[in-house]
Amino acid sequence: MSLALCFVALSIFYVQFGYSSISLLSAASFISASVASLLFATALSLGSINYFIGWPNLRHGYQKQIGIMGFWWAVIYTITLPILYPETYWYGLSDNIFTADVILGSIALIVFGAMVLINSRLVAPYFQLQTIFFVLGLGFIAYALLVVRAILLEFNVWLLWLNTFNGFPPGKFTLSLIAITVLLLRVAVAIDKHRKLSHAS
């Protein structure tokens, strides 16, 4: 919980200095998306960090709890979308249901929800450990889908900022850079494991 509060404070700071003219609801939407993304980044990177330096101790369940918090913050963000953009996510949803924006976001949220569900005490006993690990591993794919979604939504905004460097970088740009770092760290783990297996054989 304290980690989520730190991310909330950081996001509020970002809104205050980077998006001071937006509405309260838009600010709440950005903050919920930011906190969710940072919590996912933390949860998904802990295993990779532990692989290389042996810290933190994942047996305490921190990774699971952080991931659960990230999911519920993502749900809050999702709830704000039809309020802010009803023409896309409410009365206009039928016309946008097959857009990359809606499809990628929906798949990511479903995957994160499945991760929370299959790793719960209620559901986990009904699945083999191998299946649980497979579903949890899909979190990296879901995270990558959110990066693609952000690029599709704000690529022109990012280009404008990269050409001027005026003010704070766009929020989704910063969050996407963090996400890409997390994903590259996981790729590094996979490469190192493959290298060790090759040497062992």
LOTIGU-644321 format. One line per field, with one value per atom (N, C-alpha, C): x, y, z; atom name; residue number from 1. Coordinates in Angstrom, 1 decimal. Layout:
px	X	...
py	Y	...
pz	Z	...
at	CA	...
i	NUM	...
This chain:
px	0.8	0.0	0.9	2.0	2.8	3.5	3.8	4.4	3.4	2.1	1.1	0.9	1.0	0.8	2.0	3.2	4.4	4.2	3.6	3.4	2.3	1.3	0.2	0.8	1.6	2.3	3.1	3.9	4.7	3.9	2.8	1.9	1.2	0.8	0.2	1.2	2.5	3.5	3.7	3.6	3.7	2.6	1.4	0.2	0.3	0.8	0.9	1.8	2.9	3.9	3.9	3.2	3.2	1.8	0.8	-0.6	-1.5	-1.0	-1.7	-3.0	-3.2	-4.5	-5.6	-5.3	-6.4	-7.4	-8.5	-9.6	-9.3	-10.0	-9.8	-10.0	-11.0	-11.3	-10.2	-9.7	-8.6	-7.3	-7.1	-6.0	-6.1	-7.3	-7.5	-7.3	-7.7	-7.5	-6.0	-5.3	-3.8	-3.2	-3.5	-2.9	-3.2	-4.4	-4.7	-4.0	-3.9	-3.1	-1.6	-1.1	0.3	0.6	-0.2	0.0	0.0	-1.0	-1.2	0.1	0.5	1.7	3.0	3.1	4.3	4.3	3.1	3.0	3.2	2.7	3.0	4.5	5.1	6.6	7.3	6.9	7.6	7.4	6.2	5.9	6.6	6.6	7.2	8.7	9.3	10.7	11.4	10.6	11.2	11.9	11.2	11.8	13.1	13.2	14.4	15.5	15.2	16.2	16.7	15.8	16.2	17.1	16.8	17.6	19.1	19.3	20.7	21.4	20.7	21.4	20.9	19.9	19.4	18.6	18.1	17.2	16.1	15.0	14.4	14.0	13.7	13.2	11.8	11.5	10.2	9.3	9.8	9.0	8.0	8.3	7.4	6.1	6.0	4.8	4.6	5.6	5.5	5.1	5.6	5.3	3.9	3.3	1.9	1.0	1.3	0.5	0.6	1.8	2.0	1.2	1.2	0.5	-1.0	-1.5	-3.0	-3.3	-2.5	-2.8	-2.8	-1.8	-1.7	-3.0	-3.5	-4.7	-5.9	-6.1	-7.2	-7.1	-5.9	-5.7	-6.0	-5.6	-6.0	-7.5	-8.2	-9.7	-10.2	-9.7	-10.1	-9.9	-8.7	-8.4	-9.4	-9.7	-10.7	-12.1	-12.5	-13.8	-13.8	-12.7	-12.7	-12.8	-12.4	-12.4	-13.8	-14.8	-16.2	-16.7	-16.3	-16.8	-16.1	-14.8	-14.0	-14.3	-14.4	-14.5	-15.7	-16.9	-18.1	-18.3	-17.8	-17.9	-17.0	-16.1	-15.2	-15.5	-15.7	-15.8	-17.2	-18.2	-19.5	-20.5	-21.2	-22.2	-21.5	-20.3	-19.6	-18.7	-18.9	-18.0	-18.3	-19.5	-19.8	-19.1	-18.8	-18.1	-16.6	-16.1	-14.7	-14.2	-15.1	-14.8	-13.7	-13.5	-12.4	-11.2	-11.1	-9.9	-8.8	-7.6	-6.4	-6.4	-6.9	-7.0	-7.8	-9.0	-9.9	-9.4	-9.0	-8.6	-7.4	-6.3	-5.1	-5.3	-6.1	-6.4	-7.2	-8.2	-9.0	-8.3	-7.4	-6.6	-5.7	-5.1	-4.1	-4.9	-6.0	-6.8	-7.3	-7.7	-8.1	-7.0	-5.8	-4.6	-4.2	-4.2	-3.9	-4.9	-6.2	-7.2	-7.1	-6.7	-6.5	-5.3	-4.3	-3.1	-3.5	-4.3	-4.8	-5.6	-6.5	-7.4	-6.7	-5.9	-5.2	-4.2	-3.7	-2.8	-3.4	-4.8	-5.5	-5.6	-5.8	-5.9	-7.2	-8.2	-9.4	-9.3	-8.5	-8.4	-7.1	-6.0	-4.7	-4.7	-5.4	-5.3	-5.9	-6.7	-7.3	-6.4	-5.2	-4.3	-2.9	-2.3	-0.9	0.0	1.1	2.0	2.5	2.7	3.2	2.2	0.9	-0.1	-0.1	0.0	0.0	1.2	2.4	3.5	3.4	2.7	2.5	1.6	0.5	-0.4	0.3	1.0	1.8	2.8	3.3	4.3	3.7	2.4	1.6	1.6	1.9	1.9	2.8	4.0	4.9	4.4	3.6	3.0	1.9	1.1	0.1	0.7	1.8	2.5	3.0	3.5	4.0	2.9	1.7	0.5	0.1	0.3	0.0	1.0	2.2	3.2	2.8	2.4	1.9	0.7	-0.2	-1.4	-1.1	-0.1	0.3	0.9	1.7	2.4	1.3	0.3	-0.7	-1.5	-1.8	-2.6	-1.9	-0.6	0.1	1.4	1.6	2.8	3.1	2.1	2.3	2.6	2.0	2.3	3.7	4.2	5.6	6.5	6.2	7.1	7.2	6.1	6.1	7.0	6.9	7.7	9.2	9.5	10.9	11.5	10.7	11.2	11.4	10.7	10.8	11.4	11.2	11.6	11.1	9.8	9.2	8.4	8.7	8.0	8.3	7.5	7.6	7.3	8.0	7.6	6.2	5.5	4.1	4.2	3.1	3.1	3.2	2.5	2.5	3.9	4.6	5.9	6.9	6.8	7.7	7.3	6.1	5.6	6.0	6.0	6.4	7.9	8.7	10.1	10.4	9.7	9.9	9.5	8.3	7.9	8.8	9.4	10.4	11.6	12.0	13.2	12.9	11.7	11.3	11.3	10.7	10.7	12.1	13.0	14.3	15.1	14.8	15.4	15.0	13.7	13.2	13.9	14.1	14.8	16.2	16.8	18.2	18.2	17.2	17.1	17.0	16.1	15.9	17.2	17.9	19.2	20.2	20.3	21.3	21.0	19.7	19.3	19.7	19.4	19.7	21.2	22.0	23.5	24.0	23.4	23.9	23.5	22.3	21.9	22.8	23.2	24.0	25.4	25.9	27.2	27.2	26.0	25.9	25.8	25.2	25.1	26.3
py	-1.2	0.0	1.3	1.2	2.4	2.7	1.6	1.8	2.5	2.1	2.7	4.2	4.5	5.9	6.7	6.1	6.8	7.1	6.2	6.3	7.4	7.4	8.4	9.8	9.9	11.2	11.7	10.7	11.0	11.4	10.7	11.0	12.4	12.7	14.0	15.1	14.9	15.9	16.1	15.0	15.0	15.8	15.5	16.3	17.8	18.1	19.4	20.3	19.7	20.4	20.2	19.1	18.7	18.9	18.8	18.9	19.8	20.9	21.8	22.3	22.3	22.8	21.8	20.5	19.5	19.5	18.9	18.8	17.8	17.9	17.0	15.5	15.3	13.9	13.4	14.2	13.8	13.6	14.4	14.2	12.9	12.6	11.3	10.1	10.3	9.2	9.0	10.0	9.9	9.3	9.8	9.3	7.8	7.3	5.9	5.1	5.6	4.9	4.8	5.9	6.0	5.1	5.1	4.2	2.7	2.4	1.0	0.6	1.5	1.1	1.0	1.8	1.8	0.5	0.2	-1.0	-2.3	-2.3	-3.4	-3.5	-2.3	-2.3	-2.9	-2.5	-3.0	-4.5	-5.0	-6.4	-7.3	-6.8	-7.6	-7.5	-6.5	-6.4	-7.1	-7.4	-7.9	-9.3	-10.1	-11.4	-11.3	-10.4	-10.2	-9.6	-8.7	-8.1	-9.2	-10.0	-11.0	-12.0	-12.3	-13.2	-12.8	-11.5	-11.0	-10.7	-10.2	-9.8	-10.5	-11.4	-12.2	-11.4	-10.3	-9.4	-8.8	-8.6	-9.0	-10.4	-10.8	-12.2	-12.3	-13.0	-13.1	-14.0	-14.8	-15.7	-15.0	-13.7	-12.9	-12.5	-12.8	-12.5	-11.0	-10.2	-8.8	-8.7	-9.5	-9.4	-9.6	-10.6	-10.9	-9.7	-9.2	-8.1	-6.8	-6.5	-5.4	-5.5	-6.7	-7.0	-6.8	-7.3	-7.1	-5.7	-4.9	-3.4	-2.8	-3.2	-2.7	-2.9	-4.2	-4.5	-3.6	-3.4	-2.6	-1.1	-0.6	0.7	0.8	-0.3	-0.3	-0.3	-1.0	-1.1	0.4	1.1	2.5	3.3	3.2	3.9	3.6	2.3	1.9	2.5	2.6	3.2	4.7	5.4	6.8	7.0	6.1	6.3	6.6	5.8	6.1	7.4	7.8	9.1	10.3	10.1	11.2	11.2	10.0	9.8	8.9	9.4	8.5	8.2	9.1	8.9	7.7	7.3	6.2	5.0	5.2	4.1	3.8	4.6	4.5	4.3	5.3	5.2	4.9	5.3	5.0	3.7	2.9	1.7	0.7	0.6	-0.4	0.0	1.3	1.7	1.6	1.4	1.4	0.1	-0.9	-2.1	-2.9	-2.7	-3.4	-2.6	-1.4	-0.6	-1.1	-0.8	-1.3	-0.8	0.4	1.0	0.1	-0.2	-1.0	-2.4	-3.0	-4.4	-4.6	-3.8	-4.0	-3.7	-2.7	-2.4	-3.5	-4.0	-5.1	-6.3	-6.7	-7.9	-7.8	-6.7	-6.5	-6.6	-5.9	-6.0	-7.4	-8.1	-9.5	-10.4	-10.2	-11.0	-10.7	-9.4	-9.0	-9.5	-9.5	-10.1	-11.6	-12.3	-13.7	-14.0	-13.2	-13.4	-13.3	-12.3	-12.1	-13.3	-13.7	-14.8	-16.2	-16.5	-17.8	-18.0	-16.8	-16.8	-16.7	-16.6	-16.5	-17.8	-17.8	-19.0	-19.8	-19.1	-19.8	-20.6	-20.1	-20.7	-21.5	-21.1	-21.7	-23.2	-23.7	-25.2	-26.0	-25.4	-26.2	-26.3	-25.6	-25.6	-26.1	-26.7	-27.1	-25.9	-26.1	-25.0	-24.5	-25.4	-25.0	-24.1	-24.4	-23.5	-22.2	-22.1	-20.8	-20.0	-20.6	-19.8	-19.3	-20.1	-19.7	-18.5	-18.5	-17.4	-16.1	-16.3	-15.2	-14.6	-15.5	-15.0	-14.2	-14.3	-13.5	-12.1	-11.8	-10.4	-9.5	-10.1	-9.3	-9.0	-9.9	-9.7	-8.6	-8.7	-7.7	-6.3	-6.3	-5.0	-4.4	-5.3	-4.9	-4.3	-5.0	-4.5	-3.1	-2.8	-1.4	-0.4	-0.8	0.1	0.4	-0.7	-0.5	0.4	0.2	1.0	2.5	2.7	4.1	4.7	4.0	4.5	4.9	4.0	4.3	5.5	5.7	6.8	8.1	8.1	9.4	9.6	8.8	8.9	10.3	11.0	12.3	13.3	13.1	14.0	13.8	12.5	12.2	12.9	12.8	13.4	14.9	15.5	17.0	17.3	16.6	16.8	16.6	15.5	15.2	16.2	16.9	18.0	19.3	19.5	20.7	20.6	19.5	19.2	20.3	20.8	21.8	21.2	21.6	21.1	19.7	19.1	17.7	16.8	15.6	14.7	14.2	13.8	13.2	12.1	12.0	10.9	9.5	9.2	7.9	7.6	8.6	8.4	8.0	8.7	8.3	6.9	6.6	5.3	4.2	4.5	3.5	3.2	4.3	4.0	3.1	3.3	2.5	1.0	0.9	-0.4	-1.1	-0.4	-1.0	-1.5	-0.7	-1.1	-2.4	-2.5	-3.7	-4.9	-4.7	-5.8	-6.2	-5.2	-5.5	-6.3	-6.0	-6.7	-8.1	-8.4	-9.7	-10.5	-9.8	-10.4	-10.8	-9.9	-10.2	-11.4	-11.6	-12.8	-14.1	-14.0	-15.1	-15.5	-14.4	-14.7	-15.3	-14.8	-15.4	-16.8	-17.1	-18.5	-19.4	-18.9	-19.7	-19.9	-18.9	-19.0	-20.0	-20.0	-21.0	-22.4	-22.6	-23.9	-24.4	-23.5	-23.9	-24.3	-23.6	-24.0	-25.3	-25.5	-26.7	-28.0	-27.8	-29.0	-29.1
pz	0.0	0.0	0.0	0.8	0.9	-0.5	-1.2	-2.6	-3.5	-3.4	-4.3	-3.9	-2.6	-2.2	-2.7	-2.7	-3.3	-4.8	-5.5	-6.9	-7.1	-6.2	-6.3	-6.2	-5.2	-4.9	-6.1	-6.7	-7.8	-9.0	-9.2	-10.3	-10.2	-8.9	-8.7	-9.0	-8.6	-8.9	-10.4	-11.1	-12.6	-13.2	-12.7	-13.2	-12.9	-11.7	-11.2	-12.1	-12.5	-13.3	-14.8	-15.1	-16.6	-17.2	-16.4	-16.9	-16.1	-15.7	-14.8	-15.3	-16.6	-17.1	-17.3	-17.0	-17.3	-16.2	-16.5	-15.5	-14.4	-13.3	-12.2	-12.6	-13.4	-13.8	-14.7	-15.6	-16.5	-15.7	-14.6	-13.8	-13.0	-12.5	-11.8	-12.8	-14.0	-15.0	-15.2	-15.4	-15.6	-14.4	-13.2	-12.0	-11.8	-12.1	-11.9	-13.0	-14.2	-15.2	-14.9	-14.4	-14.0	-12.9	-11.8	-10.7	-11.1	-11.9	-12.4	-13.2	-14.1	-14.9	-14.0	-13.1	-12.2	-11.3	-10.9	-10.0	-10.9	-12.1	-13.0	-13.3	-13.5	-13.8	-12.6	-11.4	-10.2	-10.1	-10.2	-10.1	-11.1	-12.3	-13.4	-13.4	-12.8	-12.8	-11.6	-10.6	-9.4	-9.6	-10.4	-10.8	-11.5	-12.4	-13.2	-12.4	-11.5	-10.6	-9.6	-9.1	-8.2	-8.9	-10.2	-11.0	-11.0	-11.2	-11.3	-10.0	-9.0	-7.8	-6.5	-6.7	-5.6	-4.6	-5.0	-4.1	-5.0	-4.5	-3.1	-3.0	-1.8	-1.5	-2.0	-3.1	-3.6	-2.9	-1.9	-1.1	-0.2	0.0	0.9	0.2	-1.1	-1.8	-2.2	-2.1	-2.5	-4.0	-4.8	-6.3	-6.5	-5.9	-6.1	-5.6	-4.4	-3.8	-4.7	-5.2	-6.0	-7.3	-7.9	-9.1	-8.9	-7.8	-7.5	-7.4	-6.7	-6.6	-8.0	-8.8	-10.2	-11.0	-10.8	-11.6	-11.2	-9.9	-9.4	-9.8	-9.8	-10.3	-11.8	-12.5	-14.0	-14.2	-13.3	-13.4	-13.2	-12.2	-11.9	-13.2	-13.8	-15.0	-16.1	-16.2	-17.3	-17.0	-15.8	-15.5	-15.9	-15.8	-16.1	-17.6	-18.4	-19.9	-20.5	-20.2	-20.8	-20.3	-19.1	-18.6	-19.3	-19.6	-20.3	-21.8	-22.3	-23.8	-24.2	-23.9	-24.1	-25.6	-26.5	-27.9	-28.4	-27.6	-27.9	-27.1	-25.8	-24.9	-24.3	-24.7	-24.1	-25.2	-25.6	-26.7	-28.1	-28.2	-29.4	-29.4	-28.4	-28.2	-29.4	-29.8	-30.9	-32.2	-32.4	-33.6	-33.4	-32.2	-31.9	-31.3	-31.2	-30.5	-31.1	-32.5	-33.1	-33.5	-32.8	-33.0	-32.1	-32.5	-31.8	-30.4	-30.2	-28.8	-27.9	-28.3	-27.5	-27.3	-28.5	-28.5	-27.6	-27.8	-27.0	-25.5	-25.2	-23.8	-23.1	-23.9	-23.3	-23.1	-24.0	-23.9	-22.7	-22.6	-21.5	-20.1	-20.0	-18.8	-18.4	-19.5	-19.3	-18.8	-19.4	-19.0	-17.5	-17.2	-15.8	-14.8	-15.2	-14.4	-14.2	-15.3	-15.2	-14.3	-14.3	-13.5	-12.0	-11.7	-10.3	-9.9	-10.8	-10.5	-10.3	-11.2	-11.2	-10.1	-9.6	-8.5	-7.1	-7.1	-5.8	-5.1	-3.8	-3.0	-3.4	-3.9	-4.3	-5.6	-6.5	-7.9	-8.1	-7.5	-7.7	-7.5	-6.4	-6.2	-7.3	-8.2	-9.3	-10.6	-10.5	-11.7	-11.3	-12.3	-12.1	-12.0	-11.3	-11.2	-12.5	-13.4	-14.8	-15.5	-15.3	-15.9	-15.3	-14.0	-13.3	-13.7	-13.8	-14.3	-15.7	-16.5	-17.9	-18.0	-17.2	-17.2	-16.6	-15.6	-15.0	-16.0	-16.8	-17.8	-18.9	-19.1	-20.1	-19.7	-18.4	-18.0	-18.8	-19.2	-20.0	-21.4	-21.9	-23.2	-23.1	-22.0	-21.8	-21.6	-20.9	-20.6	-22.0	-22.8	-24.1	-25.0	-24.9	-25.6	-25.2	-23.9	-23.4	-24.0	-24.2	-24.8	-26.3	-27.0	-28.4	-28.4	-27.5	-27.5	-27.2	-26.3	-26.0	-27.3	-28.0	-29.2	-30.2	-30.4	-31.4	-31.0	-29.7	-29.3	-29.3	-29.0	-28.7	-29.5	-30.6	-31.3	-31.8	-32.3	-32.9	-31.7	-30.6	-29.4	-29.0	-29.0	-28.6	-29.6	-30.9	-31.9	-31.7	-31.4	-31.2	-30.0	-28.9	-27.8	-28.1	-28.8	-29.1	-30.0	-30.8	-31.7	-30.9	-29.8	-29.1	-27.7	-27.1	-25.7	-24.8	-25.1	-24.3	-23.2	-22.0	-20.8	-20.4	-19.6	-19.2	-20.4	-20.5	-21.5	-21.3	-22.4	-22.2	-21.2	-20.4	-19.4	-19.9	-21.0	-21.5	-22.1	-22.6	-23.1	-22.0	-20.9	-19.8	-19.3	-19.1	-18.6	-19.6	-20.9	-21.9	-21.9	-21.6	-21.5	-20.3	-19.2	-18.1	-18.4	-19.1	-19.5	-20.4	-21.4	-22.3	-21.6	-20.6	-19.7	-19.0	-18.5	-17.8	-18.7	-19.9	-20.9	-21.4	-21.6	-22.0	-20.9	-19.7	-18.5	-18.5	-18.9	-18.9	-20.1	-21.2	-22.4	-22.0	-21.2	-20.8	-19.9	-19.1	-18.2	-19.1	-20.1	-21.0	-21.8	-22.2	-23.0	-22.1	-20.8	-19.9	-19.6	-19.4	-19.1	-20.3	-21.5	-22.7	-22.8	-22.5	-22.6	-21.6	-20.4	-19.3	-19.7	-20.3	-20.8	-21.9	-22.8	-23.9	-23.4	-22.4	-21.9	-21.1	-20.4	-19.6	-20.5	-21.7	-22.6	-23.5
at	N	CA	C	N	CA	C	N	CA	C	N	CA	C	N	CA	C	N	CA	C	N	CA	C	N	CA	C	N	CA	C	N	CA	C	N	CA	C	N	CA	C	N	CA	C	N	CA	C	N	CA	C	N	CA	C	N	CA	C	N	CA	C	N	CA	C	N	CA	C	N	CA	C	N	CA	C	N	CA	C	N	CA	C	N	CA	C	N	CA	C	N	CA	C	N	CA	C	N	CA	C	N	CA	C	N	CA	C	N	CA	C	N	CA	C	N	CA	C	N	CA	C	N	CA	C	N	CA	C	N	CA	C	N	CA	C	N	CA	C	N	CA	C	N	CA	C	N	CA	C	N	CA	C	N	CA	C	N	CA	C	N	CA	C	N	CA	C	N	CA	C	N	CA	C	N	CA	C	N	CA	C	N	CA	C	N	CA	C	N	CA	C	N	CA	C	N	CA	C	N	CA	C	N	CA	C	N	CA	C	N	CA	C	N	CA	C	N	CA	C	N	CA	C	N	CA	C	N	CA	C	N	CA	C	N	CA	C	N	CA	C	N	CA	C	N	CA	C	N	CA	C	N	CA	C	N	CA	C	N	CA	C	N	CA	C	N	CA	C	N	CA	C	N	CA	C	N	CA	C	N	CA	C	N	CA	C	N	CA	C	N	CA	C	N	CA	C	N	CA	C	N	CA	C	N	CA	C	N	CA	C	N	CA	C	N	CA	C	N	CA	C	N	CA	C	N	CA	C	N	CA	C	N	CA	C	N	CA	C	N	CA	C	N	CA	C	N	CA	C	N	CA	C	N	CA	C	N	CA	C	N	CA	C	N	CA	C	N	CA	C	N	CA	C	N	CA	C	N	CA	C	N	CA	C	N	CA	C	N	CA	C	N	CA	C	N	CA	C	N	CA	C	N	CA	C	N	CA	C	N	CA	C	N	CA	C	N	CA	C	N	CA	C	N	CA	C	N	CA	C	N	CA	C	N	CA	C	N	CA	C	N	CA	C	N	CA	C	N	CA	C	N	CA	C	N	CA	C	N	CA	C	N	CA	C	N	CA	C	N	CA	C	N	CA	C	N	CA	C	N	CA	C	N	CA	C	N	CA	C	N	CA	C	N	CA	C	N	CA	C	N	CA	C	N	CA	C	N	CA	C	N	CA	C	N	CA	C	N	CA	C	N	CA	C	N	CA	C	N	CA	C	N	CA	C	N	CA	C	N	CA	C	N	CA	C	N	CA	C	N	CA	C	N	CA	C	N	CA	C	N	CA	C	N	CA	C	N	CA	C	N	CA	C	N	CA	C	N	CA	C	N	CA	C	N	CA	C	N	CA	C	N	CA	C	N	CA	C	N	CA	C	N	CA	C	N	CA	C	N	CA	C	N	CA	C	N	CA	C	N	CA	C	N	CA	C	N	CA	C	N	CA	C	N	CA	C	N	CA	C	N	CA	C	N	CA	C	N	CA	C	N	CA	C	N	CA	C	N	CA	C	N	CA	C	N	CA	C	N	CA	C	N	CA	C	N	CA	C	N	CA	C	N	CA	C	N	CA	C	N	CA	C	N	CA	C	N	CA	C	N	CA	C
i	1	1	1	2	2	2	3	3	3	4	4	4	5	5	5	6	6	6	7	7	7	8	8	8	9	9	9	10	10	10	11	11	11	12	12	12	13	13	13	14	14	14	15	15	15	16	16	16	17	17	17	18	18	18	19	19	19	20	20	20	21	21	21	22	22	22	23	23	23	24	24	24	25	25	25	26	26	26	27	27	27	28	28	28	29	29	29	30	30	30	31	31	31	32	32	32	33	33	33	34	34	34	35	35	35	36	36	36	37	37	37	38	38	38	39	39	39	40	40	40	41	41	41	42	42	42	43	43	43	44	44	44	45	45	45	46	46	46	47	47	47	48	48	48	49	49	49	50	50	50	51	51	51	52	52	52	53	53	53	54	54	54	55	55	55	56	56	56	57	57	57	58	58	58	59	59	59	60	60	60	61	61	61	62	62	62	63	63	63	64	64	64	65	65	65	66	66	66	67	67	67	68	68	68	69	69	69	70	70	70	71	71	71	72	72	72	73	73	73	74	74	74	75	75	75	76	76	76	77	77	77	78	78	78	79	79	79	80	80	80	81	81	81	82	82	82	83	83	83	84	84	84	85	85	85	86	86	86	87	87	87	88	88	88	89	89	89	90	90	90	91	91	91	92	92	92	93	93	93	94	94	94	95	95	95	96	96	96	97	97	97	98	98	98	99	99	99	100	100	100	101	101	101	102	102	102	103	103	103	104	104	104	105	105	105	106	106	106	107	107	107	108	108	108	109	109	109	110	110	110	111	111	111	112	112	112	113	113	113	114	114	114	115	115	115	116	116	116	117	117	117	118	118	118	119	119	119	120	120	120	121	121	121	122	122	122	123	123	123	124	124	124	125	125	125	126	126	126	127	127	127	128	128	128	129	129	129	130	130	130	131	131	131	132	132	132	133	133	133	134	134	134	135	135	135	136	136	136	137	137	137	138	138	138	139	139	139	140	140	140	141	141	141	142	142	142	143	143	143	144	144	144	145	145	145	146	146	146	147	147	147	148	148	148	149	149	149	150	150	150	151	151	151	152	152	152	153	153	153	154	154	154	155	155	155	156	156	156	157	157	157	158	158	158	159	159	159	160	160	160	161	161	161	162	162	162	163	163	163	164	164	164	165	165	165	166	166	166	167	167	167	168	168	168	169	169	169	170	170	170	171	171	171	172	172	172	173	173	173	174	174	174	175	175	175	176	176	176	177	177	177	178	178	178	179	179	179	180	180	180	181	181	181	182	182	182	183	183	183	184	184	184	185	185	185	186	186	186	187	187	187	188	188	188	189	189	189	190	190	190	191	191	191	192	192	192	193	193	193	194	194	194	195	195	195	196	196	196	197	197	197	198	198	198	199	199	199	200	200	200	201	201	201
